[in-house]
Amino acid sequence: MASTVKVLDTVDSTNSLIARAIAASEYADARQCVRHLFEQPDKDAARTATLDPTTEKIPEALPISIAISDMQTKCRGRQGRSWFNQPGESLLSSWAVPVGRNLLDSRYSGWLTTICGLALVDAVNEVLRAHDLHAMNPDSQLKLKWPNDVFCEGHKLAGILCEMVPCNEESAVLIIGIGMNLFVAKEELPIDMSTSLQLQFGPLPAYAELRDELVCATTQHLRKEFSVFMADPAIAVPKLLERVRQMSWTLGKQVQAHLAGDKQLIGRALSINDDASLTILRHDGSQQKVTTADVGVLPDVGL
């Protein structure tokens, strides 16, 4: 299922844990670094384990290593925001994936983060179907808020924080941190726009079983998606673009993009482009393409 797996009771951040393991690795090549990432024990681990190898469905061509924690003391999202978590209530995991620097420097690099959202949605849907879990609302469908937040019925279910760690001139490691509310009660949700899996689908299996199944399914979908994309981005992008447009919760809505330098852009989300960027139609009729920004959906009051 994965090259190496570390499962912990508590850690500061699984993204930070992976970054430290990369820095301490004896391998300069990203593929070898990821393949052997957690082979040696370290002082961060309160508990280590490997997930059930019988869950393997896709041969390991692309090495992926995983860090899982039941709780994170410095769990964080984009722009330094903290992510609410309590033991046994959330999926808190990070994946390490090797990436060639030629891809990072290409016009297709923006797809790396969006692919993570697509893979997570497919993984969650797979687990829901496997347990025949029923939606509390017939309209409950998983959607993506650009670039990769997972929403359900207009509420945020999961967030993804991607970080890149260089290894050498040819390769780097993409760290994919995922936080998903599983058993968080409505009164515990940090903001009104949040939701949890138990509020949308049920009855859920026990926490440990659900966590491990979600991790396994996400790993399989990440490996499948990245393997196809890395083989030939130009061929993969049209299908990715079609899927993300169909799954988008952002397109057609009025949005506010927080840009660098405390600048803000308000308009309507017009299109997602072949480089994974978002085009926003300003109220004055002009258009601006956004590649990296925190984009929030606003109440739709029209242009």
Summary of the structure (lengths in Angstrom):
residues: 303
radius of gyration: 18.8
end to end distance: 48.2
largest distance: 58.0
contacts: 981
relative contact order: 0.15
helix: 32%
strand: 30%
